[in-house]
Amino acid sequence: MSTDLILRRPREDEEEELLRAHRATSPGYPTFLHYYEEGMDFRRYLEVLGEQERGVHLPASHYVPTTFLFAFAGPRIVGRVSIRHRLNDALEKHGGHLGYVVVPEFRRRGYATRVLAMAVRLARERLGLSRVLLTVADDNAASIRVIEKNDGVFESAATFEDSGRVIRRYWIDTWHSTSDGE
C-alpha cells in the first residue's frame, strides 16, 4: 500500500479521475459524490464543495456545513470522506460527523482505516471537535472494524422503525486518539 495518501479536493484537471471513481462506486453507493448532479459542470461542482464547507447555499435547512475531501494515492482517488462540522437532530441519530467510502478496487488494503484516521485528525485540527460521532449499520462488519481500529467506542444501537435497520453509534475522542491509521 502506498504511503502517500492525502485528503484533498480534486483540481480542475482531475475531473476524469473523479468521475472514474464515481462510476466505479456508485452502483453500490449512489451518494459517492455528494452534491453532484449527472452532467454538472466540473468547475461548478468544485465551487459547490467550497460552498458546502462554508455553509453557503445549503440544500435544505437540515443540512450542516460539511468538508468533503477525496483520498488520493498518487493520481488515483481511492475513496472519499465527509466531515460534518456539527451535528443536528438527524445527524445525531443517523449519519454522525464522519462518513467515508472506499472505491471498490481499493478495498481490503487498509485505506478506510487510514482515511478515517486522517479525517479524525482534520476534525480536531480544522474544526476543533473534541470527539466525533460515527454511525454504522449493524451488519457492516468491515466498517465496524475500521471504526474500532480508530479507537471508536461503542455507545449504543438503535432500530429504525420504518426500515428495521439497526444502526450502531460510536464516538472517537479526537484529542486522545492513539490511532495513526495503520
N, C-alpha and C positions, 0 to 999 in steps of 0.2 A: 504494500500500500504506500502511495506517495505521501511524503510528509509536508508537501507544500499546499495543504488545504487552507483556503481562505474564504471568508464570508464577505460578500460584497454585492453591490448592484451590478448588473451587466452594463457594458459600454454599448454605445450605438452600433458598433461594428460586430457585436456578438448576437445579433438577432437570430441568425440561423442556428446557432448552438442552443439558444434559449428555446426556440420552437422545436428543436430535436428532442430536448429533454421533456418538454411539454407533451409532445406526441407520444413519446415512449411511456410516460407516466399516466397520462390522462385516462386511458381505458379503465384502470383500477382506481384512480384518484383524480376525478374530474376537476378538482379545485387546485391542482398543482400551481397554476398561475392565478393567484388571487387578483381580482380586478381586471383581468384580461378578457376581452371580447374578441371572438374569431375575426380576423381581418383587421384588427385595430392597428393603427399606425404605431410603429415601434417607438418612435420618439415620444409620442403621446403616452404610451404605456409607461415609459420611464418617468415621465412627468407625474403621472398618476401615483406611482410608487412614492415619489417625493411628497406629493400632497397628502397621501395617507399617513406618512411618517409625521408630517407637521399637523395633522388633524384638520386639513383643509378639504372641503367638499366631500366629507364622509358620506357614503351611500345612503345611510339611514341613521336615525337617532340612536340606535342600539350599537352602532359601531364605535370603536375607540381608536385613537392613533396607533398605528402599527408600523414597525420597521420590518420590511420584507427583503430578505437577502438570499443570495444563491451561493451554494458551496461549490467552489471551483477547485479542481485538482488539475493544475496546469490549465490548458484551454478548455477542459471539459467541465460541464455542470454535472455534479454527482448528486445534488439534492438542493433543497431549499429550506428556509426556516422563516417563521413569522414570530415576531416578538411584540406582543401587545403591551403597550405602555402602562396600562392599568386594567383592572377588572370592572365589569359591570355585572348586573344580576345574572344575565345569560352566561357570560364567560365564567362566572364563579361556579356555575352548575356544570357546564359542559364547554370545554374549549381551553380555559386557563390562559396563562400568559404566553406559553410557547407551543408552537406546532411545527413539526418537521416532517419531511418526506424525502426518501432517497430514491433516485431513478432506478428502476428495476435491474438494469445490468450492473449496477454498482452495489447492490445489496449483499449482505453477509460478508462484508470486507471491513467492518468497523467504522464506516463513515457516519452512520447515525449517531453512534456514541460520541464521536469527535465533534460532529455538528452541534449536538445538544450541549456539550461541554463549552464550546465556543459561544453559543447563544446565552448560556447562563452567565458567562463572564461579561458579555456585552450588556445584558440586563442590569448587572451590577455597575459596570463602569460607565455606561452611557445614560442609564435611566435611574441609577441609584436604588434599584429594587433590592431589598434585603433578602427576600425569598420569592420564589416563583411557583405558581401552580401549574401542574400538567394533568390533563385528564386523558384516559386511555380506555378503549373498550376492553372489557374483562377477558375476552378471547384473543387479544393481540399479545401473545407471549413474547414476541420479538421486541416490541416496543416497551413492554414492561421490563424486560432485561436491560434495555438501553437506559431507561429512567433510573432503575436501581443501580446500575453501574455509575451513574452520575449522582449518587448519593440521594436519590429520591426516597422520601419517607412516606409510606402509605398512610393515608388519613382515613379514608372511608370508601365505600362503594354504594352506588345508588342505582336502582332500576327505574328506567323511564317508563311511565305507564303507557304512553302512546305507542312505543316501539318494543317494549320488553327488554331493551338492551341494558346491560349492566355496565356502568362506567366507574372506573377506579380513579380516585383522586390522590395525587402525590404532591408533596411540597419539597422543594430543594432550597436549602439555605445558601444564598449566593455568596455570603461573606465567609462561610466556613467550609464550603465545598472542597473536598480533597481530590476530586476527580480532575485529571488532566486530559480526559477523553481517550486515554489509551486502554 
